């Protein structure tokens, strides 16, 4: 990933030094178990832990010769071990350590993302409570529908965030497995019991059945969870973009002091952050197909998945972390134009109550087609100006005779406020 979209914490996490340190972590955990079981001298693993180190530049030099990155890594570590190098990588194949180290990486990166997602959820919760009673038009197809509140809208995002939290937790758990089962998964050297003990020390579980690799459905599920989180961020970002339209101006992303919106038009405040987030979400989804293509493999293993994962997992986790950080900043600092929201409710001239009029008339026993035409006639005439739909309906004796006692409450713009505790309670918030 380019530096622009790579948070420092993720750059360090996926850097070569950190990657090879995780592989070394696996190698030394195996040595510990082999020492405990008397397969290698009792003091060998301690000596290896004291001495083992690697040099990234040296690894790159070795790889240029041997064209195998794990062998290059092992040679670099061996340089530090002296005679104890014979116990390094004993009975292991490359992907015993590479796949196990990748599981460590994904589970730890997943935890970082989990924390960021929780931060976004917490910030959304604050805004939902703050704007519990902030009236605004609800829209379908981009057109005013019925009155809602900003808090109600935000609660929908919170509910999705909760589902995403469960999805990423489940995906982390399912990718949190290791394998030390050998070249085709048949345990020629390391026993299943030893595999379980090594994995436990690494914070993993032993995979149920592996070949030379951990089955890639686990990794596809993890990537799917990341893409779903991206979908949540895009949902929020797109709403901000739409409500920032000049003709709307109900909600807008922060605009920092000194910021410039356009090189040609000084008046512009473009929603550049939220547009960026929508683009990042597209990128995440585009990677899904490649990760799903990794699930099938030739027999017990081929190398076709390797190049995909070297790019996608560092980039995808970095992108999601970046998106969550930026989205949380937008939500924390956005500008809510409550006056415009209220004005748009009032200027609608009561049209957003037409559905409630329709329902009341249905309950009064009028035939569906008749009442729809009747209400629609008043609504369309109101849109042209003159009397409001409320005034027109109040002058319709047939309607008044049936539901006249309900009209004031139906056309009360603030009636929705009596129900705003519903979404808050459903996402576990207390006013």
Secondary structure, 3 states (H helix, E strand, C coil): CCHHHCCHHHHHHHCHHHHHHHHHHHHHHHHHHHHHCCCCCCCHHHHHHHHCCCCHHHHHHHHHHHCCHHHHHHHHHHHHHHHHHHHCCCCCCHHHHHHHHHHHHHHHHHHHHHHHHHHHHHHHHHHHHHCCCCEEEEEECCEEEEEEEHHHHHHHHHHHHHHHHHHHHHHHHHHCEECCCCCCCCCCCCCHHHHHHHHHHCCCEECCCCCCCCCCHHHHHHHHHHHHHHHHHHHHHHHHHHHCCCCCCCEECCCCCCCCCCCCCCCCCCCHHHHHHHHHHHHHHHHHHHHHHCCCCCCCCCCHHHHHHHHHHHHHHHHHHHHHHHHHHHHHHCEECHHHHHHHHHHCCCHHHHHHHHHHHHHCCCCHHHHHHHHHHHHHHHHCCCCCHHHHHHCCHHHHHHHHHHHHHHCCCCHHHHHCHHHHHHCCCCC
